[in-house]
Amino acid sequence: MEMIGRTVLITGGTSGIGLELAKQLAARGNTVIVTGRSPERLQAAREAIPGLHAFRSDVSDLASIESLYKTISDRFPLLDTLVNNAGTMRNIKLGQQYSLNDLTTEIDGNVKGPIWMVQAFLPLLVRRKGSLIVNVSSGLAFIPFPAAPIYSASKAALHAYTQCLRAQLEGSCVSIVELAPPGTETPLFRGEFAEEMKGERGMDVSVLVKRTIAGIDAGKTEIRPGASNVLKIASRVAPHFMFRQLVKLGRPRSSAGT
């Protein structure tokens, strides 16, 4: 399944992995559409990638998804690829107080969003032979990172959902791929985890995307570059040991030795 000459919709495509996917896929001759919530970032993406189509949309909002579907189905009826990339990752300390709605915002964007997007866009995708859905989970779907408990849970849920989606659509014209990135040098990777990530290097985002596209081209259904593959293997052979390593990583460096 070559990623050439396709019509691709990428959620969360104005920064990080989504933006790099848009750049590399556009360079391969694909029609690329990205979504995001920031008008400024959408405009910057348009300026950075010639021919890019960019629309404001929020995957955690049902009305926004319904509006996006109408726009895409009208303007891009040949859509054959959906990349569910939008998501957030937060440093949550569960012993502290949070409003209940705020505590679960990652579930809205990271789990509900992709599920809603798939359900909304399936009627369009099933019309096209060789259609593709790519759900972006995380290596933390296999072993959770205690400093990001809700994010880890959301990606584990997306991993399970993606497996079920693939099983249910087996034999249809829609293929299902899961991309489970390792820690990647993006604003999401640094963000709220600056203290924990001191001295840690993530995978270069351009390398991640090259490996992702190569994996899709090769027909892989689960793409686990770098450390993500280690986490997947460890989840089977040494889950407790690997989890303890992530517990240590999640401690601020100032308290790691105490």
Secondary structure, DSSP 8 states (H G I E B T S, - for coil): ---SS-EEEETTTTSHHHHHHHHHHHHTT-EEEEEES-HHHHHHHHHHSTT-EEEE--TT-HHHHHHHHHHHHHH-TT--EEEE---------TTS---HHHHTHHHIIIIIHHHHHHHHHHHHHTTSTTEEEEEE--GGGTS--TTSHHHHHHHHHHHHHHHHHHHHTTTSSEEEEEE---SBSSHHHHGGGTTTTTT---B-HHHHHHHHHHHHHTT-SEE--THHHHHHHHHHH-HHHHHHHHHHHTS-GGGTT-
